[in-house]
């Protein structure tokens, strides 16, 4: 997908996303440094804010370090579900970031937290098997591939990562759900993610496709939904929402989710989702208005 196609894909599933709560001022500022007088707590998306794919955005590790040194609370709040948490922490360290493990709140953490009280089940899993089962050891999971019997044997499904997912596997899952409806839990609501050579297709794309094809409404964990913000707030403890900002490159996940959670929001316009595009038309078309628009993180 290109930017316009990805934006249109999010617009088509607005009925599954939180409603717009308020209108932001769309105040234009150069970067995160301009927010330090008004903001005490920064919730940062990863893709499009900290990095593009496996590459840190130039100057952002140093900027984040300055925020931390100034005593600001800085959390990563990311729809990163495909990688084990330890792998993600190693990646951030490799890119030049210094985050405590508890300060990285992911949709992977969120879905595992949300399912902790669920009864034991046989799970069918959308994920990359070569990444290993760290964080998932307590679950009875079968990695879904080409065998239709594995889909039919599952009591419910978890969608974590789509790097090796195919249309053939999607067809198996859809058919199995049509034959026997079962719950579908989605650990990454993103439809796309910005990488070095364009957008990757993420689990949210396949989840919405499933919902449309089968009538089974997936349960999403991650931005823009409340569960990931609730987990972040639990970790933060006492904080002031009016002095807290969600920073991200996507109107439909970062900005919509941050506003629904009662936070200020800042859209990155020059990197990630809208890189190379004028964001004003997309803001007008969606009706999702951030408090701030930053050219770069």
Secondary structure, DSSP 8 states (H G I E B T S, - for coil): --HHHHHHHHHHTGGGS---------EEESSGGGGTTT-SEEEE-SBTTTEETTEE-TTHHHHHHHHHHTT-EEEEEE---SS-HHHHHHHHHHHT----GGGEEEHHHHHHHHHTTS---EEEEES-GGG--TT-TTSEEEE--S-HHHHHH-SEEEE---TT--HHHHHHHHHHHHHS---EEES---SEEEETTEEEE-HHHHHHHHHHHH----EE-STTSHHHHHHHHHHH-S--GGGEEEEES-IIIIIHHHHHTT-EEEEE-SSGGGTTS-HHHHHHHHT---SEEES--
